[in-house]
Amino acid sequence: MKRLTRVISILGAVAMSASVLAGCGKTSTEPAAQTGSAESAEVAEAVSETVEAAAEAYDLSNVKLMSDGVLSVGCEVGYPPFEDFAEDGTTPIGFDVDIITEVARRLGLEVNIINTAWDGIFAGIDNNYDLVCSACTITAERQESMAFSTPYISNYQAVILKAGDTTEIKSFNDLDGMTVAVQKETTSDELISDYKSTGTIDVEIVANEKVLSCFTQLDNGEVDAVCVDSTVADGYLAKNPDKYIYAFKDEAEAEMFGIAMGLNNTALKEAVDWALAGMEADGFIEETRNYWFGQ
Amino acid sequence: MKSFLKGLIDIKNWKKRTKTTWVIVLIIIAACIVLSFLKPSEADMKSMASKEMQEMIKADEGSSRKRVTITYNSLIIVNYCSFSTSGAKEITERYVGFVGRAFQADKGFGKFAGQMVNYTYRMLGCGENILHGAKLTLFLTTASTLIGVILGTLLALGKISKNKILSKACSAYIFFFRGTPLMIQLFVIYYTLPAVFGYAWRDLFNAADNQAVYKGAFIAALIAYGLNSGAYCAEIVRAAIQSIEKGQHEAAKALGLSYSQTMRLIIIPQSVRRMVPPICNEFIMMLKDASLVFAISLMDITTISKNIMTSEISYIVFLPALVIYLIITAFFTWIFNAIEKKFSLYE
């Protein structure tokens, strides 16, 4: 997925490892919070039967949040169709926004989306917000420093051509001799660079800051093809059905997107997983997916 | 003040150029006032939505998920209203209100005008708190330049002082902040320091405040920009002080003034005139460097315009951005020129 390696900038690493240290420092306050919640759990148990029957509310007494009753969400608003500002410039909209708002609603929480830069976004967990829901790929490397929810959408690498282009692309090997635009430091970038550096194919790579630039270059005839996340491609194609065509989707290798949380925050992870399971079961996730990415 | 007002009434004696400028400005202001009364009201604009859109807005009311975004922007003489749905199949209706009428603005010049109003409104940060758009840029730049000038003067005096330790310490400070990129200083102050010392910038504010994170980030930005600007201003001030002729020092000494009196009464007042142009330069640099705050989650003019570019797939957003920057720069250049004139009375 997008910007997979951006985090591995030195600063990001310093900040993140340091934030883990800061997390350790905070443990001293936890026992107090837990004993307090144990008492309230008893009270909650008494009422829980009636509440559960009414609206299957989740017992949030163990969940520690930045501010009471509010789920603070870190999100890099500016990656449509996952997250983006509506035309009024203040309302965040998008697939991730719908998902996290529904998660919060099912847990009986308010949602506060905090727009943040991608660089250092994970360093903000437990400092600036409770969790990050911003099209994050679940990787083994990231799982060492943070906890992920169950995946809520899967993504593939895709190749997009200009409408009318009849070049047949059955695998990435068919990109041989072409000029391909990718978004800088994304999985797509890594993948195509791998093909090039190993000498598998001879391809010219144009790495851009924004996905939009890749598509503009394709429009203008600067490049022959664009390699992007299939989810992002779906969004662009649904909006411009007569401008681009899907040439290839690498379905052999799926990437999973999850919601990232602090490693110590297991209670929150359980709560989010509970909400996601419910949303998967009653078709909310599928419906939202179709709404944002087309059928 | 009284004589100024008197002069204002006595039009005949105005200098010719001032008179024409004033007349033009007054005509423009009067026209704007008239036009602002004539533009359609917010309710009128919002009732323009087509039937389908009205139905969708109604459907939204009972739902936990809102699908239609209603945007209403009012910019002095024009207003803009749009209704847009989200999702893969996006429907947008746009209207521009001007001189008592609401025009449909889905294509051609209408669309362009609508976009300009919308983009300008968003980049100026209208209808939002001070941590957005042009307001943020202006506030951050002015505040950090002020901090910079004060800090810079102290640092410059420290650097040229005869106390070796003080002088070396000030030199080291200037060397450090001029020798490292502002972006990395910002990162260190916002991310590394809190992690090392175990605090969070947002803790400065109430946890229940939705804006606490942004406010915290702003404080961090202000500190980083202020410290950085201080280093640059220090060199400006030092150069200006040292450019004052030796004879001035000697004359002050001959009059029996102490070092601090010499500095306060003679040297610094004379060097101010020489400081103003480079400080104006520094200010304008700061104005443009303010866009670096995107790295710590704040949205200034540049960040907002980039954001609009991505989401609206439109590059014309940079036109209003350029105009806004030019207007701000022009205004402050004028102020700095006035300051320079005031201090060069005796030269």
Interface residues (C-beta under 8 A of the other chain):
Chain A: L11 V14 A15 A18 S19 L21 A22 G25 K26 M66 S67 D68 V70 S72 V77 G78 Y79 P80 P81 D84 F85 A86 E87 D88 G89 T90 T91 I93 G94 D98 T101 E102 R105 N112 I114 N115 T116 A117 D119 G120 A123 N127 N128 Y129 K210 V211 L212 F215 D234 G235 A238 K239 Y291 W292 F293 G294
Chain B: S64 R65 T69 I70 T71 Y72 N73 S82 S84 S86 G87 A88 K89 E90 T92 N118 Y121 R122 E128 I184 F187 V188 Y191 T192 P194 A195 V196 G198 A200 R202 A207 A208 N210 V213 Y214 G216 F294 A295 I296 S297 M299 I304 K306 N307 I308 M309 T310 S311 E312 I313
